[in-house]
């Protein structure tokens, strides 16, 4: 499937993958401390729960895996969905290590039947359970600039980045109870150009539009929908992007560093919880101020 604090207690000094000076950053190996059992008794689907394999011994955790672990720490049962069985299982093992229940689902978010299967997996083996929320974390980028983006690149990117979230929301909406929540993982690239990938930028902008519709329609049954829009985040995919375009690592982020997947996870957990009970149709930017420049 194309499907990823208490900062005072887990900080270190880092150098970004691009080599520019950074401020003190949260330890990327440390999951955020739970605020409380904010998601106790709830089942949350994370589509894109795995982290891409890497030979880097210091490889950072991906957004989907960090989100899954953070959900577990708040007491949720986590449906770990990914196209890579090994990646989904590895995340599920981490969820269980936190004392939470995990369900593994393998599939492709661009396929309608697979999205339906991911959603229904949250209902339990007997189909009588309740799915309380979904996180659409799947995302890819294909092509570079208009000249080097094929129609196939465009279609493939949209199939994962926009069709997938649409299919997940469509399948989940009839099943989500009052108080349910949908979080789409977008990007600051949906707010301003910067990735140099037109298909990626456009699909992430479209995701914000999709969220607004889902939020308005979901309000009828008290289901909320929001976007988390990360900026430069230190993940495996982020490091690969920096290798391909070294200038990415020298981006002058106002807070002086790249973010971590745990910071994306903390924002996602907040939007899934009752702490965000009056927030819907919103795009929460997690970018260290990058959108300011």
Number of C-alpha atoms within 10 A of each C-alpha: 22 22 28 32 17 13 14 8 12 16 14 13 13 18 15 20 19 16 12 15 15 17 14 14 20 23 18 24 15 16 22 23 15 17 12 10 14 19 21 16 13 20 27 28 31 29 36 32 36 33 26 16 14 12 7 8 6 10 17 22 24 27 28 31 29 31 31 31 27 24 32 28 25 22 22 26 27 30 32 32 38 31 21 21 16 16 23 28 21 16 28 27 18 17 27 16 14 16 14 20 17 26 22 23 27 23 23 23 33 25 16 17 13 21 28 18 16 28 27 21 23 30 17 14 10 7 10 10 14 19 26 26 29 29 31 27 29 30 25 16 21 19 19 16 13 11 7 12 15 15 11 11 19 19 14 17 27 24 20 24 31 26 22 26 30 23 18 26 27 16 19 24 21 10 17 23 16 14 16 26 28 31 28 28 27 31 28 24 22 20 18 13 14 13 19 15 21 23 27 29 23 20 26 28 20 19 24 25 15 21 26 20 14 22 22 16 15 24 16 10 15 19 23 31 31 27 29 24 22 24 22 21 23 24 23 21 17 18 21 14 17 18 14 10 14 15 13 18 24 19 15 16 20 14 15 19 26 28 23 27 24 27 22 26 26 21 19 24 22 16 25 26 20 15 11 13 16 9 14 24 21 17 22 19 20 21 24 18 14 19 15 8 7
